[in-house]
Amino acid sequence: MHHDTLVHMHRNPGSRVSAYAPGKIQRVPNQPKTPNRVIRVDDELWTDYGRACEDEGLVRAEDMRAHMQRKVRAWKRRRTTEQRDDG
């Protein structure tokens, strides 16, 4: 897929929120290639989360990845501790 194509946005008719997207998206380096994930989030939460991240100088995706990494590290520590206790 060529990344210098027109952007098509689907408008949610029930949403009060309008979205701005530039006419073209830029080529983004993706090394190593990570798959895209789709999640369902209501418009108000998505907008507020975007504003909160922006105020902190963060990008939503980066903040979500950091949260997932913290969660997984904590989970792995708990599993290691539980396995030691069981052994």
N, C-alpha and C positions, 0 to 999 in steps of 0.2 A: 504494500500500500504506500502510495506516495503521500508524504506529510505536508505538501504544499498545496492542499486542496481547499476548496471553500468549506466553511464550517456550517453545518446544519444543526439547528437547535430545535428541540421539541418543547413547545410551551405547555406547561401544565395549566389547563383552563381554570382550575380551582384555586390557583395560587395568586396572591397579591404581589409576589416578588417577580420582578423582571430581571433578566440576566443580560449582561453585556458580553459579547464575544467579538474579537477582532475578525475581520473578513477572512483572514488566513491564519493558520497555525504554523508555528515555526518548527523546524526539525529539532527534536530534543534528543541529546545523547542518552542512550539507554544501555549501559554496559555494566554488568551483564544484562541481557534482556530479561526483565522481570515481567511476569504476566500481569495483565490488568485484572482487577477484582471489582465486582459490582456489589454495592450494598444499598439497602433501602433506608433512606433517612428522610424524615418530613422536611419540607421546605424551610420552615421557620428555624428548626434546629440547625440545618445546614448553613443557613445564612448567618445565624448568630455565631456558630462555630467558626465560620470563615472570618467574621469580624474579630472574634476573640484571638484567633491565630494571627491575623494581620496586626492587631495592636501589639502583639508580642514579637513581631518580626518573623513569624513562622509561616510555613506553607502547610495546608491541611494534611496532605499526604505524608510529609515529613513528620508532623506531629503524631499522626496515627501510627506510623511505623515505630516511632520512639516509644509510644504507649505499648504497642504489641511486644516490642523487645523487652521492656521492663516487666511486663506481665509474664512472658515466657521464662525469663531469667528467674523470677520469683517462684514460678511453678516448678522449674527444674531444681532449684534449691530445696524446696519442700519435698519433692520426690526423693532426692538424694538423702535427705535427713530421715525420711520415713523408711527408706530401704535400709539405712544403717541401723535404725532402731529395731527393724524386723529381723535383722541378721544376727 
